[in-house]
């Protein structure tokens, strides 16, 4: 990677071999080709054959064990007094973030979740015992248990990467809303895209970027997103962090509570006697 | 495609999808491009990224609107008023390209004294024959030539280059649209004047020598009783603005699905032969070849060579059996004597005039208009051969249609013998697509089809062989035609006929040595050449070369990628990308220009013009063909080489586009109250095709039907596929929040939608993406319903086409699925015959 590609002092320290996605909500036309290409390549079954959800055109609802790309549709009524559209309809294709420090990986007791040579986070199906610890660990709700009881999520098409092909979703995207590449380069173009959109008065932000919101101890995402509204609008946490980082604080709080309760109990017993 | 054909000369998109990226303003109207042409939409996105303004004019806020800079909701069926008002704005504001209009259009031609406009006759043009619901176009002629007779070729007609004469086309056009004001747009379309002004300004600002505006349309213009004129109205506007034939300009006709362009080029249409040669008909003097050729040949343009194209086609059909002594087998061709459009076929099947049907790649039980009648028609057949990948509704209608489930029809009463033949899908066979931009692209076979599935070529090849054997000893004329056919295709190991041989036949070859021609200029009218479709000449110019299979993306026009008819020209009429003197309109918009030193037209594209004809060329007296057109006449397939702001006789419902309401509309015709409907539209009369009266109070709402990204047409290739079915698993109707509130409707509730054809029940999807419009002082609600759904497959739902009517545009014979009138009420259950398996099986909880 040429140094000239990154001209930001606070650039995240992505690993140089890291590849990932830049998914741009402002270019998404909601065609769901990414969802279908993903299911077809990875031979995932259809998992929602009805009824319709009634949630705009979103019948996928969320990422799941058998749904590794999910296009969200956010339909809202805007200021009706303005000339122009009374509604906005935002679309974004969500995916596993392939975190720089992945909570699922830290939580996995069997070592089934590994970091690949592409810096993607991969669940080895033959190792996973289905304990499900990764599920609450993920701040984005990505991995889920399949019907067969194994944790599953986006592999970033590991088999395609090994064969020198880009992931199926990026290949299928007609408007380059999903771009695949080296994360350092994607990050640079993401930052440039934000600047360009802001010039056009779009409320744009780069999700997963340390400078613009941050990802706490996760340390960055290998799947970045260009958003044209607040992350919560797209059902993304505004300030994701490693849940493990809360453990010391939680442990201390629990210990403090236990001490207080013990003291209260002792005091009560002393009063009785 | 008579809308573009009559005004510009060819029934195809004037430009190519990649060129949309060169636009400064793209108006998408009558189309939902992001949803239905998502791959082509990438070029709209590219244009937008380069700073272009994207405008979507549509009744519904769709995924296209979501990406557009402006969305303008208008009442379905009112597009002509919007377009007419743009024309008025351009003329009255002086925003037209005067040099382009004077040189490249027929604006200066004088219309004859006998012509009367709709403005004078209350909504009718002169020449209306009320008893037959048709026009006699004699009075529409451009003024007589000095010889006294209306000239067949229009050359030598009187004209006024100052455009001031009251009878010149420009002034006729100006008067015709004088009442199409922004206020009229507000009254008829429900579009506020500010929104209209914003669109008009953007178009005018981006239609200059240095900037261009493109229009993209699709089925939402085609499927009206005035659809052809809507498209032709857009062509007039683009001619006035000087946008046709220029990069980033033009009219992008987006086709309904893959290779629909190909299926009009080598047509599945009843009234055309390959290459847009008219089908011989008993309604004109087509009794023998000479009479037919005399009728279709136009001496002073590209159609001067119609005899070469026709006789080469007959040689391709009949080989040695076609020779001068027997009119080259012209007599073998059937002659049509009326309307055999798809809609008419349904009626003829219903009445047992047609007894058997070969149904390939179509699902009329869902996708046909008045599908309820259509299913009954299928049930009247003796036999039905249906080729598809699944047992679609048109194959299973006899056991699971709503009529059968509701007990109205019992399967044992249906005598139709159904033969379901498994069909190979695209990757399972070799072949070609001709897409929306006239681009033929070859695809190889990737995998073997499963089981007994076979390609269409395999099936048709065997069918032809069997028929020829069956009729070998028959004495009927039909049998003689079958015997005369050349049918000598080698087959490969799988039994498929050799497609290279067929492509060479389409391309054309010299009969003597079977050597392929490299262009249609080499076709001859003496029987020495054979050609299956003259516009494709050049696709296979040498043995072993298939240009449709080539993939070189380099260059602004990507001339090495596939083959674009005619002659690999990517942008039609590209002579107009240069000024009359041959220089580019601007450096930024240079495409094809005259190189004086080289003495030829050069540029980024194959010139759509005789390549060495200088801009100053004046035809000598008596010149024929392209030599008869001057050096500044870009529209080669029209007799005067000019864009037709005014059409003399090529359109059946008038020389100029006029607003009429849809056949069934809750609103009267504000412009011509005495003529609510297109006076030349064709309603199909049948007891099972009842039609509503104009402004019938029983049907107060506008309804429009459409498609979703997630499904394909009648659903045969999507609703049966789990990965696609799950994306939109159930049918629905979109309803605006105000109407929903009035009906106490929430998303997921059942609604009954009613027209004169009957009632269907489906789920409501309440959305602010539809908004009530104020039209003519009252509120009009618009219902939107995807027409993909049916009772078969995984994703099911009531069929919107159970509501549509058999009523046709007089030019294209296409139905009116984009705007009609309905009633809506809330119901508690899907009712008997419901195709919705969730309701039927009681599986669904309320979501």
HADDOCK unambig.tbl for C-alpha pairs under 7 A between the chains (distance, minus, plus):
assign (segid A and resid 29 and name CA) (segid B and resid 34 and name CA) 6.20 0.50 0.50
assign (segid A and resid 29 and name CA) (segid B and resid 63 and name CA) 5.95 0.50 0.50
assign (segid A and resid 30 and name CA) (segid B and resid 63 and name CA) 6.93 0.50 0.50
assign (segid A and resid 31 and name CA) (segid B and resid 35 and name CA) 6.58 0.50 0.50
assign (segid A and resid 31 and name CA) (segid B and resid 709 and name CA) 5.87 0.50 0.50
assign (segid A and resid 36 and name CA) (segid B and resid 723 and name CA) 6.12 0.50 0.50
assign (segid A and resid 46 and name CA) (segid B and resid 722 and name CA) 5.63 0.50 0.50
assign (segid A and resid 46 and name CA) (segid B and resid 723 and name CA) 5.35 0.50 0.50
assign (segid A and resid 46 and name CA) (segid B and resid 726 and name CA) 6.38 0.50 0.50
assign (segid A and resid 48 and name CA) (segid B and resid 726 and name CA) 5.36 0.50 0.50
assign (segid A and resid 49 and name CA) (segid B and resid 725 and name CA) 6.62 0.50 0.50
assign (segid A and resid 49 and name CA) (segid B and resid 726 and name CA) 4.63 0.50 0.50
assign (segid A and resid 49 and name CA) (segid B and resid 729 and name CA) 5.70 0.50 0.50
assign (segid A and resid 50 and name CA) (segid B and resid 726 and name CA) 6.64 0.50 0.50
assign (segid A and resid 50 and name CA) (segid B and resid 729 and name CA) 5.03 0.50 0.50
assign (segid A and resid 50 and name CA) (segid B and resid 730 and name CA) 6.66 0.50 0.50
assign (segid A and resid 51 and name CA) (segid B and resid 729 and name CA) 6.24 0.50 0.50
assign (segid A and resid 51 and name CA) (segid B and resid 730 and name CA) 6.30 0.50 0.50
assign (segid A and resid 51 and name CA) (segid B and resid 838 and name CA) 6.66 0.50 0.50
assign (segid A and resid 51 and name CA) (segid B and resid 844 and name CA) 6.66 0.50 0.50
assign (segid A and resid 52 and name CA) (segid B and resid 728 and name CA) 6.76 0.50 0.50
assign (segid A and resid 52 and name CA) (segid B and resid 729 and name CA) 5.72 0.50 0.50
assign (segid A and resid 52 and name CA) (segid B and resid 730 and name CA) 5.61 0.50 0.50
assign (segid A and resid 53 and name CA) (segid B and resid 847 and name CA) 6.36 0.50 0.50
assign (segid A and resid 54 and name CA) (segid B and resid 747 and name CA) 6.00 0.50 0.50
assign (segid A and resid 54 and name CA) (segid B and resid 748 and name CA) 6.30 0.50 0.50
assign (segid A and resid 54 and name CA) (segid B and resid 765 and name CA) 6.23 0.50 0.50
assign (segid A and resid 59 and name CA) (segid B and resid 727 and name CA) 5.59 0.50 0.50
assign (segid A and resid 59 and name CA) (segid B and resid 728 and name CA) 6.43 0.50 0.50
assign (segid A and resid 60 and name CA) (segid B and resid 727 and name CA) 6.70 0.50 0.50
assign (segid A and resid 77 and name CA) (segid B and resid 768 and name CA) 6.82 0.50 0.50
assign (segid A and resid 83 and name CA) (segid B and resid 195 and name CA) 6.91 0.50 0.50
assign (segid A and resid 84 and name CA) (segid B and resid 70 and name CA) 6.29 0.50 0.50
assign (segid A and resid 84 and name CA) (segid B and resid 71 and name CA) 6.36 0.50 0.50
assign (segid A and resid 85 and name CA) (segid B and resid 71 and name CA) 5.75 0.50 0.50
assign (segid A and resid 87 and name CA) (segid B and resid 768 and name CA) 6.74 0.50 0.50
assign (segid A and resid 87 and name CA) (segid B and resid 769 and name CA) 6.37 0.50 0.50
assign (segid A and resid 88 and name CA) (segid B and resid 66 and name CA) 6.43 0.50 0.50
assign (segid A and resid 89 and name CA) (segid B and resid 66 and name CA) 5.47 0.50 0.50
assign (segid A and resid 174 and name CA) (segid B and resid 38 and name CA) 6.45 0.50 0.50
assign (segid A and resid 174 and name CA) (segid B and resid 39 and name CA) 5.03 0.50 0.50
assign (segid A and resid 174 and name CA) (segid B and resid 42 and name CA) 6.06 0.50 0.50
assign (segid A and resid 175 and name CA) (segid B and resid 42 and name CA) 4.74 0.50 0.50
